[in-house]
Amino acid sequence: MSDKNANNVDQIRDLIFGNQIKDFEAQFNKLNDTLKVMEGKMTKAFGESHTKLQKETERSLEVLEKKIDNLSSATQRERTKLKELIDSTDENLHEQLMNQKDEFATKLKIMKENVADDNKKMAENMVAMQKEIQTTLEKGLAGLSDDKLSRDSMAQMLLDVAMKIQGTDMNTVLTQGTKTEK
């Protein structure tokens, strides 16, 4: 019975609302079809936009990769140039230092030779002076007889020896002494 009641209610509803429901159903079906068409258009537009955006992104990535490669190559070239410049500068500095070292060694050798020559000359002069002093002392002693040596004679003899050691002459000292007194 309940099926009969439900069926009766449906029939009553059809009688009361029948045309309106059919109009609503037609409008809903029309709206549903319009929505499906719009959904298809939107899906297609979204797909096209997505594809276009993906292609633009890929192109931008390719351009960026090329720029990065170019920058990397330029950086590598600059690095190579700088390394060559550093190596060249290092070689030049090394050559200059070696030249200065050689020049210094040569000058040092010449100075050592000069000093050695000067030492040899001084030693020869010392030997000559010793001989001269010895000769002077021997002459002074030979000139002395068995007499006692006076203070004046001894002072004169020592003064002569001192003057010879200094390389001055007694006459020069006396001349300078008189000039100083005036």
VENHU-V282494 format. One record per residue. RES is the residue in one small letter. PSI is psi in whole degrees, -180 to 180 (999 if undefined). D_LAST is the distance of its C-alpha to the last C-alpha in Angstrom with 1 decimal. Layout:
res->(RES:RES)
psi->(PSI:PSI)
d_last->(D_LAST:D_LAST)
//
This chain:
res->(m:s:d:k:n:a:n:n:v:d:q:i:r:d:l:i:f:g:n:q:i:k:d:f:e:a:q:f:n:k:l:n:d:t:l:k:v:m:e:g:k:m:t:k:a:f:g:e:s:h:t:k:l:q:k:e:t:e:r:s:l:e:v:l:e:k:k:i:d:n:l:s:s:a:t:q:r:e:r:t:k:l:k:e:l:i:d:s:t:d:e:n:l:h:e:q:l:m:n:q:k:d:e:f:a:t:k:l:k:i:m:k:e:n:v:a:d:d:n:k:k:m:a:e:n:m:v:a:m:q:k:e:i:q:t:t:l:e:k:g:l:a:g:l:s:d:d:k:l:s:r:d:s:m:a:q:m:l:l:d:v:a:m:k:i:q:g:t:d:m:n:t:v:l:t:q:g:t:k:t:e:k)
psi->(-32:-30:-37:-41:-41:-38:-38:-39:-39:-40:-40:-41:-43:-40:-41:-51:7:-57:-37:-42:-41:-40:-43:-43:-40:-43:-42:-41:-40:-46:-40:-43:-42:-43:-39:-41:-45:-41:-42:-45:-43:-40:-43:-46:-41:-43:-44:-43:-42:-44:-44:-45:-40:-42:-43:-40:-44:-43:-44:-41:-41:-44:-45:-42:-41:-44:-43:-43:-43:-45:-40:-44:-44:-41:-42:-41:-44:-40:-44:-44:-45:-40:-43:-42:-44:-45:-43:-46:-41:-44:-44:-45:-40:-43:-44:-42:-41:-41:-44:-38:-45:-43:-43:-43:-41:-47:-39:-41:-45:-43:-41:-41:-43:-43:-42:-42:-44:-42:-42:-44:-42:-40:-41:-42:-40:-43:-43:-42:-40:-43:-42:-43:-44:-42:-44:-43:-41:-42:-44:-41:-37:-34:-21:141:-160:-5:159:146:124:160:-41:-43:-43:-43:-42:-44:-45:-36:-43:-42:-44:-40:-39:-37:-43:-21:25:164:148:-39:-38:-44:-43:-39:-43:-35:-39:-32:-36:-37:-30:999)
d_last->(172.7:169.2:168.8:171.5:169.8:166.5:168.2:169.9:166.7:165.2:168.1:168.0:164.3:164.9:167.5:165.3:161.9:162.9:161.7:158.5:157.5:158.1:155.9:153.2:153.4:153.2:150.2:148.5:149.2:147.8:144.7:144.4:144.6:142.0:139.7:140.1:139.2:136.2:135.2:135.5:133.4:130.8:130.7:130.4:127.6:125.8:126.1:124.8:121.9:121.1:121.2:119.1:116.5:116.5:115.9:113.1:111.5:111.7:110.2:107.3:106.8:106.7:104.2:102.0:102.2:101.1:98.2:97.2:97.5:95.4:92.8:92.8:92.4:89.6:87.9:88.3:86.9:83.9:83.4:83.6:81.0:78.6:79.0:78.4:75.3:74.0:74.7:73.0:69.9:69.9:70.1:67.2:65.0:65.9:65.0:61.7:60.9:61.9:59.7:56.7:57.4:57.6:54.4:52.6:54.1:52.9:49.4:49.4:50.7:48.0:45.3:46.8:46.9:43.2:42.3:44.5:42.8:39.4:40.6:42.1:38.9:36.9:39.5:39.4:35.5:36.0:38.6:36.5:33.5:35.9:37.3:33.9:32.9:36.3:36.0:32.6:34.1:37.2:35.3:33.3:36.5:38.4:35.9:36.5:39.5:41.7:38.9:37.3:34.1:31.2:28.8:25.8:27.9:28.9:25.4:24.3:27.3:27.0:23.3:24.6:27.4:25.3:23.0:26.2:27.7:24.7:24.9:21.4:20.6:18.7:16.8:15.7:14.4:12.6:11.0:10.1:8.8:6.4:5.3:5.5:3.8:0.0)
//
